[in-house]
Amino acid sequence: MLDTVAVAAEDPDHEQPWADLGLKADEYQRIREILGRRPTSSELAMYSVMWSEHCSYKSSKVHLRQFSEIPQETPVGGMLAGIGENAGVLDIGQGYAVTFKIESHNHPSYVEPYQGAATGVGGIVRDILAMGARPVAVMDPLRFGPLDADDTHRVLPGIVAGVGGYGNCLGLPNIGGEAVFDESYLGNPLVNALCVGVLRHEDLHLAKASGAGNQVIMYGARTGGDGIGGASILASETFDETGPVKRPSVQVGDPFMEKLLIECTLELFAAGIVAGIQDFGAAGISCATSELAAAGDGGMHVELDRVPLRDSTLAPEEILMSESQERMMAVVEPDDVAAFLAICAKWDVEATVIGEVTDTGRLVIDFHGETIVDVDPRTVAHDGPVYSRPLARPDWQDDLQADGAETLARPATGEELRETVLRLVASPNLCDKSWITDQYDRYVRGNTVLSQPSDSGMIRIDEETNLGVALATDGNGRYAKLDPFAGAQLALAEAYRNVATGGARPLAVSDCLNFGSPEDPAVMWQFAEACRGLKEACLELGVPVTGGNVSLYNQTGETAILPTPVVAVLGVVDDVTRRTPSAWSAPGERVFLLGDTREELSGSEWAHVVHGHLGGLPPTLDLEAERSLAQLLHAGVGLLTSAHDLSDGGLAQALAEGSMRHSVGVSVSVGDDAFVALFSESTARVLVTVTDGDAERLVELAQEHGVPITSLGVTGGDALSVDGVLDIPLDELRAAWTATLPAALA
């Protein structure tokens, strides 16, 4: 028998499974206070998923609010939509706007790697579509356990196949990302997905249901039992030693249906018959109805039995919680319904009117003639619990920071330096990632300008003016473990620098904050410090946060992942035909280092790979130096023949990658302390090349921008040569760099 509203009011003592749905006792009591009665089983289902950590951000809201203090102006025109929308939207000039966002699908990807990763891509693409934009590219920052671990061999191939399979079927180029390996991600891989879309200013759409009498239409795939409580509950629970606490079925994706949905939705936008729109993500219909109603006039009436089903046995609670993919909800004026349904039929997309907008201020849902939900939609969508969780700097932090890399044994001879370079280029985090990226289509649609292994991905927006955007994602969990405040800022600085190396002007940020359990005060301290650091760095660099995602409970038992704030930066490129490549392609060019090198080896790849060591303080950060460097790189477009940022692995890795890209070697001189020069990970540094005739102009430009510049050497030959102390043929270097992933994953 259904728990209808009338029955719920008359039977206040009926026992309900609130704890099994992830609610705390005080949260359940709060729901009763809001309603003035116990909830129906359907209302309980809605509140449980919408008040989950994943959907309500109940542990992170108090820290995320500070991002709204960052001015929304950018060098081009500012934000057209920001935090709180499906995705942020930026003016990039010429009447164009771009929307981009990064989100996580971590726990579902551990349970079912292929579908978890695939539906992560599908979900972020629909967020972009819901803003009125055509999705044009995706990116995938990934984190795994040790490369030689059995569970890494289980999850990595499926996750990569899922990302590639879904994106390739949609015809979206994958233009960048990361693949990082660390012990802390064993049993808790991170699958973050980014999408960027393009729209004209006038095409912007928002998620709201306004206008009493307007019709609510659900269109796309049918609703099934897959993913019931999936992302919302999985992402709100810690995994124990044997697996997740809850194992609902992970969502199943159909990229061909999503492709039809994209084209259908874009035609609906072009026809001007969409008054409001929302994609279906975590929490399914519960999310779409409550958020649309709450953002509009506040009222909606839905006939749940009209929802097209793949499984006729689903109970109403299951229909409300289902996270079946490839579904959208639109608000349409009555006179436009016929045209809306006709366009959907043209694309073979099923569409059904399931309700209408009201002026009651209530979300009312009926099922076979009985009212099963009667709530204020804001209480479901926005008024969930907000926790100021206890936070405390862990007592081990001082000892960790005191254990720096200064005492670690260093290579003392040229041969030992040579062996160290080869060992690092072959290490899992620095090796060639072609085994992964070759599974992605990077050039579909014909507008990809840069992609892996370049510092940033770049997409042409306008084929006549060559206006474009560049994107990069970065995040170093080791740095964040040593100092979460600095770690978040370093992630932003690296992504900002990577975008700038191609010649773009950095505009804005989206972030995906991956941390352990918020119930651990040490984790909450890390999270709070990372948010504070990111906000202050964005203020100083003048880049607003457009939105993003928080993923908590990323830990197995008592072992949390490295705190991993992943930061995405988007920049605008006036003319993509004048971008700066990441590697030199001709001999005889002059090689320069922009920026200062200090002895900063704690948290470095060298300490990690050679010594298995993590301790000390991360590299110091000078945001003004980063800004000046970015301005120089933008001014140097057309002068610079290549620009490659220095980060993980330091100068040695940049020289190796620059040499191997086009099989043109390099000879450099780095001074008395070759070890520090090669492996330090000091920030605000870029390796650049110019033709011999332009060297003097580059020096003048660096001086104009206050950027330190050092002449290193010249390109040419078939080896990486440093000061005569090491000489590595490119064939040997490439053999070491390319062998690692194929050997481990064959």
Summary of the structure (lengths in Angstrom):
residues: 746
radius of gyration: 26.2
end to end distance: 54.3
largest distance: 87.6
contacts: 2986
relative contact order: 0.13
helix: 39%
strand: 23%
